[in-house]
Amino acid sequence: MSGVEQLLALLEDTALLLQKAQTNLKKCPKQRLTKGYVEARLQSIEEYWNTFKEAHNSLVRTVPKEKKSEISYFVNEDFFVFEDLYLCIKADLKDLLINANKSPAYGTSLEVANNANEQLKLPKILLPTFSGSYEDWPSYRDMFQSLVHNNSALGDVQKLYYLKSSLTGEAENILKHVQITQANYEQSWNLLNKRFGNKKMMVNSILKRLFNQKKMSSQNYKLIKNLLDTTTECLNSLKNINIITDSWDPLIIFLVVQKLDPESHKDWEEYVQNDTDKLPSWEQLQQFLQLKFRTLELLSPSTSKERSFHIATPAVQFKPCPKCQLEHALCHCKEFISLTPQQKNEFVRSNNICFNCLCSGHMVSKCRLRVSCKVCQRRHHSLLHQSMAVVKPSNIESHFNQVEDEIDEEQQEQHLEEQMAPAE
């Protein structure tokens, strides 16, 4: 990956952090917006923005003026878009900081200890939040009822305040225009119960999440852990709404095993092959998956740096294809692939594109991508292999055999570049 591509990737990642920070701030319950929390958020936003500005300045210095029109980051003026996002978040946080220094109308949290146990300094319990997910409703409902709904010390005005402040997303929109008055609390609580307390909808939501898990193509400890955790959560959610799943083991095992990659599937069959007289249990599969992802986690990440061959070049974001101007890498361009070998070679040469990775901005001798032709294993892209016939009409392998007798590996690459690339 070139320096420009690395800077664009850093800008994109930092921009996502800013957007995520804005989303989290909107979802954050009001009772959590204490002075310490807001100050920590402000510091985090400043760090994100400093990183973004440094990457932007480096990109401006790196990319020549005439090349900026080819990069959508400059064309769309993304810097000013995210500068405005940063200023909006910072302004909101400063307003919240001012409010946090004042006494809130009803307090920022619920006290657990009563006056008789004042000497026992128990932590405050924050209200749960609910976004509108059917499977999360039972847990939220029970917690809210315990802390607020059944609390005789609170009036209906306070209960409705706590109710509205603990909602986000779809659930928040339902009560968005409801005024905080004593008469509106019971009606609002019953409305939420009727909307999200539908048992059929809860079961459908949980089963959809259980059955729609993605199949793994290769062993990965994160994917295995996620498969185990999601399946366990779904089964627990079903039990919480009185759906008996004790006899579901064969079904759950079949479902989960089908989501495993072939190698993990094989390991599972070997793991239970001694118990041929009885069916394995879900508990056995849980133990196997825990052992598997912990083992893979200990072995990750791989430090292998073996040379690979050209299979696919990842698409570069913010940078259109030099051939058709669409958002994909040159090696994925149908127009480029349809060219004759000589036309491909000429296009790469005339557009100052690297013969090895098919990216612009550097020559093959300075390409950092550790890949090679999957046909002859030399330092040029596999799509350009036949184009090497322009070096000599005779067989290309004999040409390289002759070169190997005269120069070492580094000189071979320089020689190949001189043959294929234009004179600088």
C-alpha positions as CSV (number, residue, x, y, z in Angstrom):
1,M,0.0,0.0,0.0
2,S,1.4,3.4,-1.0
3,G,1.9,6.3,1.3
4,V,-1.1,8.1,-0.2
5,E,-3.3,5.0,0.2
6,Q,-2.2,4.7,3.8
7,L,-3.1,8.3,4.6
8,L,-6.5,7.9,2.9
9,A,-7.1,4.8,5.0
10,L,-6.2,6.7,8.2
11,L,-8.4,9.6,7.3
12,E,-11.3,7.2,6.6
13,D,-10.8,5.3,9.9
14,T,-10.6,8.5,11.9
15,A,-13.7,9.9,10.2
16,L,-15.6,6.8,11.2
17,L,-14.5,7.3,14.8
18,L,-15.9,10.9,14.7
19,Q,-19.2,9.6,13.3
20,K,-19.4,6.8,15.8
21,A,-18.7,9.3,18.6
22,Q,-21.6,11.5,17.5
23,T,-23.9,8.4,17.3
24,N,-22.9,7.2,20.8
25,L,-23.5,10.7,22.2
26,K,-27.0,10.8,20.8
27,K,-27.7,7.3,22.3
28,C,-26.2,8.1,25.7
29,P,-28.8,8.2,28.4
30,K,-29.1,11.6,30.1
31,Q,-28.3,10.3,33.6
32,R,-24.9,9.2,32.3
33,L,-23.9,12.7,31.1
34,T,-21.9,13.6,34.1
35,K,-19.1,16.2,34.2
36,G,-16.4,13.5,34.1
37,Y,-18.0,11.6,31.2
38,V,-18.4,14.8,29.1
39,E,-14.8,15.9,29.8
40,A,-13.5,12.4,28.8
41,R,-15.6,12.6,25.6
42,L,-14.1,16.1,24.8
43,Q,-10.6,14.8,25.2
44,S,-11.3,11.8,23.0
45,I,-12.8,14.0,20.2
46,E,-9.8,16.3,20.3
47,E,-7.4,13.4,19.9
48,Y,-9.5,12.1,16.9
49,W,-9.4,15.5,15.3
50,N,-5.7,16.1,15.8
51,T,-5.0,12.7,14.1
52,F,-7.3,13.7,11.2
53,K,-5.7,17.1,10.7
54,E,-2.2,15.6,10.8
55,A,-3.1,12.9,8.2
56,H,-4.8,15.6,6.1
57,N,-1.8,17.9,6.1
58,S,0.5,15.0,5.2
59,L,-1.8,14.1,2.3
60,V,-1.8,17.7,1.0
61,R,2.0,17.7,1.1
62,T,2.3,14.3,-0.6
63,V,-0.2,14.6,-3.5
64,P,0.8,17.0,-6.3
65,K,-1.7,19.7,-7.2
66,E,-2.4,18.3,-10.6
67,K,-3.3,14.8,-9.1
68,K,-5.8,16.1,-6.5
69,S,-8.6,16.1,-9.1
70,E,-8.2,12.4,-9.3
71,I,-8.9,11.7,-5.6
72,S,-12.5,12.0,-4.5
73,Y,-11.3,13.1,-0.9
74,F,-10.2,16.4,-2.4
75,V,-12.9,16.6,-5.0
76,N,-15.7,16.2,-2.4
77,E,-13.9,18.5,0.1
78,D,-14.2,15.8,2.8
79,F,-11.9,17.8,5.1
80,F,-14.5,20.6,5.6
81,V,-17.3,18.0,6.0
82,F,-15.6,16.3,8.9
83,E,-14.3,19.6,10.3
84,D,-18.0,20.7,10.6
85,L,-18.8,17.4,12.2
86,Y,-16.0,17.8,14.8
87,L,-17.2,21.4,15.6
88,C,-20.8,20.3,16.1
89,I,-19.8,17.4,18.4
90,K,-17.5,19.7,20.4
91,A,-20.2,22.4,20.7
92,D,-22.7,19.8,22.0
93,L,-20.2,18.5,24.5
94,K,-19.5,22.0,25.8
95,D,-23.2,22.7,26.2
96,L,-23.6,19.4,28.1
97,L,-20.6,20.3,30.3
98,I,-22.3,23.5,31.3
99,N,-25.6,21.6,32.1
100,A,-23.6,19.0,34.1
101,N,-22.4,21.7,36.4
102,K,-25.9,22.6,37.3
103,S,-28.3,20.7,39.5
104,P,-30.5,18.4,37.3
105,A,-34.3,18.5,37.5
106,Y,-34.7,15.0,38.8
107,G,-31.1,13.8,39.5
108,T,-28.8,11.9,37.2
109,S,-29.3,8.4,38.7
110,L,-31.3,6.4,41.2
111,E,-30.0,5.9,44.7
112,V,-29.9,2.2,45.8
113,A,-29.3,2.8,49.5
114,N,-32.0,4.4,51.7
115,N,-31.4,6.9,54.6
116,A,-31.1,4.1,57.1
117,N,-28.1,2.7,55.3
118,E,-26.5,6.0,54.5
119,Q,-23.1,4.9,55.9
120,L,-23.0,2.1,53.3
121,K,-21.6,3.7,50.2
122,L,-23.1,1.5,47.5
123,P,-22.6,2.6,43.9
124,K,-25.5,4.2,42.1
125,I,-27.5,2.1,39.6
126,L,-27.9,3.7,36.2
127,L,-31.1,3.1,34.3
128,P,-30.9,0.6,31.4
129,T,-31.4,1.8,27.9
130,F,-33.8,0.4,25.2
131,S,-33.5,1.1,21.5
132,G,-36.5,-0.9,20.2
133,S,-35.1,-4.4,19.9
134,Y,-37.8,-7.0,20.7
135,E,-35.3,-9.5,22.2
136,D,-34.0,-6.8,24.6
137,W,-37.5,-5.8,25.9
138,P,-37.9,-8.4,28.6
139,S,-34.6,-7.5,30.3
140,Y,-35.3,-3.7,30.0
141,R,-38.9,-4.1,31.2
142,D,-38.0,-6.0,34.3
143,M,-35.1,-3.7,35.2
144,F,-37.2,-0.5,34.7
145,Q,-40.1,-1.9,36.7
146,S,-37.8,-2.7,39.6
147,L,-36.1,0.6,39.6
148,V,-38.8,3.0,38.6
149,H,-42.3,1.7,37.8
150,N,-42.8,0.0,41.1
151,N,-41.0,2.7,43.1
152,S,-43.7,4.3,45.3
153,A,-41.3,7.2,46.2
154,L,-41.5,8.5,42.7
155,G,-44.4,10.4,41.1
156,D,-45.7,9.8,37.6
157,V,-43.9,12.9,36.3
158,Q,-40.6,11.6,37.5
159,K,-41.3,8.1,36.2
160,L,-42.1,9.5,32.7
161,Y,-38.9,11.6,32.8
162,Y,-36.9,8.5,33.6
163,L,-38.8,6.5,31.0
164,K,-38.1,8.9,28.1
165,S,-34.5,9.5,29.1
166,S,-33.8,5.8,28.9
167,L,-35.1,5.3,25.4
168,T,-33.1,5.5,22.1
169,G,-33.8,4.8,18.4
170,E,-37.2,3.5,17.4
171,A,-38.4,3.4,21.0
172,E,-37.5,7.0,21.6
173,N,-39.4,8.1,18.5
174,I,-42.6,6.6,19.8
175,L,-42.7,8.9,22.8
176,K,-40.9,11.8,21.1
177,H,-43.8,14.2,21.2
178,V,-45.3,13.0,24.5
179,Q,-45.1,15.8,27.1
180,I,-43.8,15.0,30.6
181,T,-47.0,15.3,32.6
182,Q,-48.5,13.1,35.3
183,A,-51.4,12.0,33.1
184,N,-49.1,10.7,30.3
185,Y,-47.0,8.2,32.2
186,E,-49.4,5.2,32.4
187,Q,-50.5,5.7,28.8
188,S,-46.8,5.8,27.6
189,W,-45.8,2.7,29.6
190,N,-48.7,0.7,28.3
191,L,-48.0,1.9,24.7
192,L,-44.4,0.5,25.0
193,N,-45.6,-2.7,26.5
194,K,-48.1,-3.2,23.7
195,R,-45.6,-2.4,21.0
196,F,-42.5,-4.4,22.2
197,G,-44.1,-6.9,24.6
198,N,-45.5,-9.0,21.7
199,K,-44.2,-12.5,22.4
200,K,-44.6,-13.7,18.8
201,M,-42.5,-10.8,17.6
202,M,-39.8,-11.5,20.3
203,V,-39.5,-15.1,19.3
204,N,-39.3,-14.3,15.6
205,S,-36.6,-11.7,16.2
206,I,-34.5,-14.1,18.3
207,L,-34.9,-17.0,15.9
208,K,-34.0,-14.8,13.0
209,R,-30.8,-13.8,14.7
210,L,-30.0,-17.4,15.6
211,F,-30.6,-18.9,12.1
212,N,-29.1,-16.0,10.0
213,Q,-25.6,-16.2,11.4
214,K,-23.0,-16.2,8.6
215,K,-21.0,-19.3,7.6
216,M,-17.3,-19.1,8.1
217,S,-15.0,-19.7,5.2
218,S,-11.8,-20.2,7.3
219,Q,-10.7,-20.6,10.9
220,N,-10.9,-17.4,12.8
221,Y,-11.1,-17.2,16.6
222,K,-13.2,-14.0,16.5
223,L,-15.8,-15.6,14.3
224,I,-15.9,-18.8,16.3
225,K,-16.3,-16.8,19.5
226,N,-19.0,-14.7,18.0
227,L,-20.9,-17.8,16.8
228,L,-20.8,-19.3,20.2
229,D,-21.8,-16.1,22.0
230,T,-24.6,-15.3,19.7
231,T,-26.1,-18.8,19.9
232,T,-25.9,-18.8,23.7
233,E,-27.5,-15.4,23.9
234,C,-30.4,-16.4,21.7
235,L,-31.0,-19.6,23.7
236,N,-31.0,-17.6,26.9
237,S,-33.3,-15.0,25.5
238,L,-35.8,-17.8,24.5
239,K,-35.6,-19.2,28.0
240,N,-36.3,-15.8,29.5
241,I,-39.7,-15.7,27.7
242,N,-40.5,-19.2,28.8
243,I,-39.6,-21.0,25.6
244,I,-38.2,-24.5,26.6
245,T,-35.1,-25.3,24.6
246,D,-33.8,-28.3,26.7
247,S,-34.6,-30.8,23.9
248,W,-33.2,-28.6,21.1
249,D,-29.6,-29.9,21.3
250,P,-29.6,-32.0,18.0
251,L,-31.1,-29.0,16.1
252,I,-28.7,-26.4,17.7
253,I,-25.7,-28.6,17.1
254,F,-26.6,-29.2,13.4
255,L,-27.2,-25.4,12.9
256,V,-24.0,-24.3,14.6
257,V,-21.8,-27.0,12.9
258,Q,-23.1,-26.0,9.5
259,K,-21.8,-22.4,10.2
260,L,-18.3,-23.7,10.9
261,D,-15.5,-23.6,8.4
262,P,-14.5,-27.1,6.9
263,E,-11.4,-27.5,9.0
264,S,-13.3,-26.7,12.3
265,H,-16.1,-29.0,11.2
266,K,-13.6,-31.8,10.7
267,D,-12.1,-31.2,14.1
268,W,-15.5,-31.3,15.8
269,E,-16.3,-34.7,14.2
270,E,-13.0,-36.1,15.4
271,Y,-13.7,-34.6,18.9
272,V,-16.9,-36.6,19.3
273,Q,-16.1,-39.7,17.2
274,N,-15.6,-41.9,20.3
275,D,-19.2,-41.3,21.4
276,T,-20.9,-43.1,18.5
277,D,-23.6,-44.7,20.6
278,K,-25.1,-41.4,21.8
279,L,-25.8,-38.0,20.3
280,P,-23.4,-35.2,21.4
281,S,-24.9,-32.4,23.6
282,W,-24.9,-28.7,23.2
283,E,-22.7,-28.5,26.3
284,Q,-20.0,-30.6,24.5
285,L,-20.1,-28.3,21.5
286,Q,-19.8,-25.3,23.7
287,Q,-16.7,-26.8,25.3
288,F,-15.2,-27.6,21.9
289,L,-15.8,-24.1,20.5
290,Q,-14.3,-22.5,23.6
291,L,-11.2,-24.7,23.3
292,K,-11.0,-24.0,19.6
293,F,-11.2,-20.2,19.7
294,R,-8.8,-20.0,22.7
295,T,-6.2,-22.1,20.9
296,L,-6.5,-20.0,17.7
297,E,-6.3,-16.8,19.8
298,L,-3.1,-17.9,21.3
299,L,-1.6,-18.6,17.9
300,S,-2.8,-15.3,16.4
301,P,-1.6,-13.1,14.8
302,S,0.5,-14.9,12.3
303,T,3.9,-13.4,11.6
304,S,4.6,-15.3,8.4
305,K,5.8,-13.1,5.6
306,E,6.1,-15.7,2.8
307,R,5.9,-14.3,-0.7
308,S,2.4,-14.6,-2.1
309,F,1.1,-14.6,-5.7
310,H,-1.3,-12.3,-7.4
311,I,-4.9,-13.4,-6.8
312,A,-6.7,-10.1,-6.2
313,T,-5.7,-6.5,-5.4
314,P,-7.9,-4.8,-2.8
315,A,-9.8,-1.9,-4.2
316,V,-8.5,1.6,-3.2
317,Q,-11.1,3.8,-1.7
318,F,-11.4,7.5,-2.8
319,K,-9.4,6.5,-6.0
320,P,-11.2,5.6,-9.2
321,C,-9.9,3.0,-11.7
322,P,-7.5,4.7,-14.2
323,K,-9.2,2.9,-17.1
324,C,-12.9,3.3,-16.6
325,Q,-13.1,5.7,-13.6
326,L,-15.3,3.4,-11.5
327,E,-14.6,2.5,-7.9
328,H,-12.4,-0.7,-8.2
329,A,-8.8,-1.7,-8.6
330,L,-7.4,-1.8,-12.2
331,C,-7.0,-5.7,-12.0
332,H,-10.8,-5.9,-11.5
333,C,-11.6,-3.6,-14.5
334,K,-13.4,-5.5,-17.3
335,E,-12.2,-3.0,-19.9
336,F,-8.6,-3.5,-18.9
337,I,-8.9,-7.3,-18.8
338,S,-10.4,-7.3,-22.2
339,L,-7.3,-5.6,-23.8
340,T,-4.7,-7.6,-25.7
341,P,-1.4,-8.2,-23.9
342,Q,0.3,-5.5,-25.8
343,Q,-2.4,-3.0,-25.1
344,K,-2.3,-3.8,-21.4
345,N,1.4,-3.3,-21.3
346,E,1.2,0.0,-23.2
347,F,-1.6,1.3,-20.9
348,V,0.4,0.5,-17.8
349,R,3.5,2.1,-19.2
350,S,1.8,5.3,-20.5
351,N,0.0,5.9,-17.2
352,N,3.0,5.4,-15.0
353,I,1.4,2.4,-13.2
354,C,3.5,-0.1,-11.2
355,F,3.9,-3.3,-13.2
356,N,3.8,-5.4,-10.0
357,C,0.7,-4.2,-8.1
358,L,-1.0,-2.2,-10.8
359,C,-1.2,0.9,-8.6
360,S,0.0,4.3,-9.7
361,G,2.5,6.5,-7.9
362,H,5.7,4.3,-7.9
363,M,7.8,2.0,-10.1
364,V,8.1,-1.7,-9.7
365,S,11.6,-1.5,-8.1
366,K,10.0,0.5,-5.2
367,C,6.8,-1.6,-4.9
368,R,6.3,-2.7,-1.3
369,L,3.7,-5.3,-2.1
370,R,5.2,-8.8,-1.5
371,V,3.5,-10.5,-4.4
372,S,4.6,-12.0,-7.7
373,C,3.3,-13.4,-10.9
374,K,1.4,-16.7,-10.3
375,V,2.6,-18.0,-13.7
376,C,6.4,-17.4,-13.6
377,Q,6.8,-16.1,-10.0
378,R,8.5,-12.9,-11.2
379,R,8.0,-9.3,-10.1
380,H,5.1,-8.3,-12.5
381,H,1.3,-8.7,-12.2
382,S,-0.1,-12.0,-13.4
383,L,-2.4,-10.1,-15.9
384,L,0.8,-8.8,-17.6
385,H,2.6,-12.1,-17.9
386,Q,1.9,-12.6,-21.6
387,S,2.9,-9.0,-22.2
388,M,6.4,-10.1,-21.4
389,A,6.6,-11.5,-24.9
390,V,7.6,-8.0,-26.1
391,V,11.0,-8.5,-24.4
392,K,11.9,-11.3,-26.8
393,P,9.9,-13.4,-29.3
394,S,11.4,-16.6,-28.0
395,N,10.1,-18.4,-24.9
396,I,9.9,-16.2,-21.8
397,E,11.3,-18.8,-19.4
398,S,14.5,-19.2,-21.4
399,H,14.9,-15.4,-21.3
400,F,14.7,-15.4,-17.5
401,N,17.1,-18.4,-17.3
402,Q,19.7,-16.4,-19.2
403,V,19.2,-13.4,-16.9
404,E,19.6,-15.6,-13.8
405,D,23.1,-16.7,-14.9
406,E,24.2,-13.1,-15.1
407,I,22.6,-11.0,-12.3
408,D,21.3,-11.5,-8.8
409,E,17.6,-11.1,-7.7
410,E,17.7,-7.4,-7.1
411,Q,19.4,-6.8,-10.5
412,Q,16.7,-9.0,-12.1
413,E,14.0,-6.7,-10.9
414,Q,15.8,-3.6,-12.2
415,H,16.4,-5.3,-15.5
416,L,12.8,-6.3,-15.8
417,E,11.7,-2.7,-15.0
418,E,14.0,-1.3,-17.7
419,Q,12.5,-3.7,-20.2
420,M,8.8,-3.0,-19.4
421,A,8.7,0.6,-17.9
422,P,9.2,3.9,-19.7
423,A,12.4,5.8,-19.3
424,E,12.1,8.3,-16.5
